């Protein structure tokens, strides 16, 4: 019977807010369009994305890339429906967090690196890989650190429960400045 209170306390520790990152690699008629950083659009055969390794990482807000370890990671393979769904296992205190999503379309990934417990040392994405990106700094709350390119900000707000970020490949015409800002917000870019 003494173990029951301990189990209840352990369960309660994980009952706080979780972070969810849903990445939709939208396609039409078997083709997926992605923005490049220079605002041009490149079309990719959607079937070529299926089965490619992906990595989702969650860090403390304002982390230093290459120096700070993630709080949680998940490796996987892009599913047939092209939707990568990630939810943290642990709960998170209120505050800013940064998430990275990389799809290794061209970069070889050693399957051993994808195993649970493997050392976190991801290969940087190269041309033709996909990476999360956002120009919108509106999610940087007063007093919070800024975020770097290649990540998106997620805020866990006290009393609001889980925090969810939706990412998708978006495009816009190069002469549509409002449309481009929206397209470069919470998006998936093609790495040049």
Secondary structure, 3 states (H helix, E strand, C coil): CHHHHHHHHHHHHCCCCCEEEEEECCCECCEEEEECCCCCEEEEEHHHCCCCEEEEEEEECCCCCCCCCCCEEEEEECCCCCEEEEECCCCCCCEEEEEEEEEECCCCCCHHHHCCCCCCCCCCCCCCCEEEECCCCCCCCCCCCCCCCCCEEEEECCCCCCEEEEEECCCCCCCCHHHHHHHCCCEEEECC
